[in-house]
Amino acid sequence: SEWQHAIQTAFDHIVSRNIAVVAHGAGVSAFLAWLYQADIMTQKRLTNIILVSPRPEAFPEDEIHTFQRVRCPCRTALVIAEKNGTPRDWAQEQADRWHARLLQSPHSGQLNGALGGWQWGMKLMQEMLLSK
């Protein structure tokens, strides 16, 4: 709930009507829990979402089945690496549920490691922003 509050506080300070989001690791579950509770006008401001290396253990089942019911309202990519601890079968199931496209990063290591600014991820976001 603290992370969700922090996300809402950040969103409250954004004046743009077009917002792109990148969430990584446990931040993916925090963002999706926030998204599930966000009103439709807030969701309409989202244009692109990149969810990177979500951790299955950060997705507990709750009484309202948040992670079973949340859907991404815009172009969304779920990015995993070959060796990041996100099982591909689990990731595909979640991507289908959240209306995301599952992509495997070309990087061989952890996606939060020294990747030189993660140029591939920035290129992905550019492509998503430019596609309509």
N, C-alpha and C positions, 0 to 999 in steps of 0.2 A: 504493500500500500504506500510506503514511503517513495518508492521509485515511481509509482503511478502518479502520486502527487507532484513529484519533481517534473515528470513529463508534462502534466497539465499546466504547471507553472510556466514551463518553457513555452508551451503552445500559446498560452495567454499573452505572451510578449511578442509573438510573431504577427506582423501586420500583412504579410503576403497572403494572397488567396490561393497560391500554388506552392505546396510544400512537399519536399522530397525527404524521406527518412531513411537512415541507415542504422540498424541495430545489430549488436554483436553479442554472442554468447548468452549469458543470463539476461542481458538487456533485451533480447528478443522476446522472452516471456513477459517481461515488464511492459514492453511496448504493446504486445498483443492483448494483455489484460487491460491496459489503458484503452486501446482501440475498441475493445468489446463494450466498454462503458461510455465511449464518446458518443455525443449526439450526431445526428445525420449531417448537420451543417458543418461540424468540425471534420467529419469524415470526407465530406465533399471537397475540402481544401487539400486533401492528400492527392498528389499526382503520381508519385512513384515511391515504392518501398523496397529496400534491399535488406533481407534478413540473413545475417552471416553466422554460420557455425552455431546454431542453437544447441543447447545442452539438454538432452532428454530429461535429465534429473531435475531440471528447472521448470518442468511442466507438470506440477501436481494436479490431480483431479480435485475440483472443488464442488460445493453443493449446487452450483448453477452450471457446471460443466463448461466453464469459460473457454478452455482451449479446444473443446469439441465443437463449439458454436461460433467462435469468432471467424469472420471472413474479411479478407482484405478488399477494400472497395476500389482499388486502382491497380495499375500494372505493378506486379510484385515478383521479385526474384528471391528464392531461397538458395543461398550459396553455401556449399560445403566444400571442404578440401578432402583430399584422399586420406590424410592422416590427422584428422582433427577431433576424433572421438564422436562424431555425429554419424550413426549408422545410416547407410544409404536407404535401406528399406523403410526405416522410421521417417527419414527426411522426405521420401517420396509420398508416404502416407500423409504427412503433415502438409506438404506442398499442395496435394490434391484437396485436402480439407480447407486450407486457407485461401485457395484460388491463386496459388503462386506457381511460378515456373521453377523447377529444380535445375540448378546449374552446378557443375563441379568446377571449382577454380583450377586453373592450370598450375598453381603453386603446389609444391610437394609438401611444404611444412605447415605449421600452425598459421592461420590467417591473422593472428594478432602478433606475429613475429616481425622481424625486420624485413619488410617487403618493399622498401623504398617508396613509401607513400601509397602502396597498393594501386599501381597504375591500372591494372586490369579492372579493379572495382570502380575506379573513376571513369574509365572508358564505358563500362556497363551502365553507369548512371547517366552518362552523356547520351548513350544510345536510347535509353529509356525516356529521357527528357525530350529527345528529338522525334521519337515515334509517336504517332497519334492514332 
